Amino acid sequence: MTKKLINPTSVFNSLQYGFSQAVETTGTRQLFLSGQVGVNAAEETVAGGIYEQTVQSLINIEHVLHEAGGDLSHVAMLRIYIKEGFNSHEEQADIARALKEKFPNMPPASSWVIVSGLSLPEWLIEIEAHAVLN
């Protein structure tokens, strides 16, 4: 799989937030991941706030990708659902920090959507991923 980032200067600089405006991929095997939340393998919500839950969501995505023979470099698109009330500049900066840590060189495209709630009240963020593998 090859991946080309598209970040024209005619739109805002999304790289500072840890995502690309668009991603062009080659490859035929696609993987659509269910939404991942800040829950570990023991089904415990991780301690902390939105940063910690974002990191755990991305770790869960890494584990699913690994099982399918991929890794985070195969992610082309993220859909990020953020619980209403956790969308201040500070919380958005925490999400961006986690994305930049996990995708330092080839950040995927993404959509950030504010939702009234997730399946459990303690969940602050849920992340879906679309990956393209060889």
ABEGO torsion letter per residue (X at the ends): XBBBBBBBAABBBAAAAGBBABBBBBEABBBBBBBBBBBBAAGBBBBEBAAAAAAAAAAAAAAAAAAAGBBAAABABBBBBBBBGAABAAAAAAAAAAAAAABAABBBBBBBBBBABBABAABABBBBBBBBBX
